[in-house]
């Protein structure tokens, strides 16, 4: 496994963990966004995308390297 693949796997695990904790109301929107390194307003868009699409597609979008993240409307 290459280093890039390993890092992406870690980002995916982190997203799934933070998203689950946010859905369970253990984290606020601001706390979840800070843990993922994104803006407070960006996190709900990613969470909404997770509910609209498959978890795998949402994780891939959220775990993309900075500058490559999709913009959700």
C-alpha positions as CSV (number, residue, x, y, z in Angstrom):
1,X,0.0,0.0,0.0
2,X,1.4,3.4,-0.9
3,X,1.5,6.3,1.5
4,X,-1.2,8.2,-0.4
5,X,-3.6,5.3,-0.1
6,X,-2.9,4.9,3.5
7,X,-3.5,8.5,4.2
8,X,-6.8,8.4,2.3
9,X,-7.9,5.4,4.3
10,X,-7.2,7.3,7.5
11,X,-9.1,10.3,6.3
12,X,-12.1,8.1,5.4
13,X,-12.1,6.5,8.9
14,X,-11.9,9.9,10.5
15,X,-14.8,11.2,8.4
16,X,-17.0,8.2,9.2
17,X,-16.2,8.5,12.9
18,X,-16.8,12.3,13.1
19,X,-20.0,12.0,11.0
20,X,-21.4,9.3,13.2
21,X,-20.6,11.3,16.4
22,X,-22.3,14.4,14.8
23,X,-25.4,12.4,13.9
24,X,-25.6,11.0,17.4
25,X,-25.4,14.6,18.7
26,X,-22.1,14.0,20.5
27,X,-20.4,16.8,18.5
28,X,-21.7,20.2,17.4
29,X,-21.4,21.3,13.8
30,X,-18.4,23.5,14.7
31,X,-16.6,20.8,16.5
32,X,-17.1,18.2,13.7
33,X,-15.9,20.7,11.1
34,X,-12.8,21.6,13.1
35,X,-11.9,17.9,13.6
36,X,-12.2,17.4,9.8
37,X,-10.3,20.5,9.0
38,X,-13.1,22.2,7.1
39,X,-15.3,25.2,7.5
40,X,-18.3,25.3,9.8
41,X,-20.6,25.9,6.8
42,X,-18.9,23.3,4.7
43,X,-19.6,20.4,7.0
44,X,-23.4,20.4,6.8
45,X,-23.2,20.3,3.0
46,X,-21.0,17.2,3.2
47,X,-23.4,15.7,5.7
48,X,-26.4,16.4,3.5
49,X,-24.5,14.9,0.6
50,X,-23.9,11.8,2.7
51,X,-27.6,11.4,3.3
52,X,-28.4,12.0,-0.4
53,X,-25.7,9.7,-1.9
54,X,-24.0,6.6,-0.7
55,X,-21.7,6.8,2.2
56,X,-18.8,5.7,0.0
57,X,-19.3,8.6,-2.5
58,X,-19.6,11.1,0.3
59,X,-16.5,9.8,2.0
60,X,-14.6,10.0,-1.3
61,X,-15.6,13.6,-1.8
62,X,-14.8,14.5,1.8
63,X,-11.5,12.7,1.8
64,X,-10.3,14.2,-1.4
65,X,-7.0,16.2,-1.1
66,X,-7.5,19.9,-0.4
67,X,-8.3,21.8,-3.6
68,X,-10.0,18.8,-5.1
69,X,-13.1,18.7,-2.9
70,X,-16.4,19.0,-4.7
71,X,-18.6,21.9,-3.9
72,X,-22.1,20.9,-2.9
73,X,-25.0,23.1,-3.4
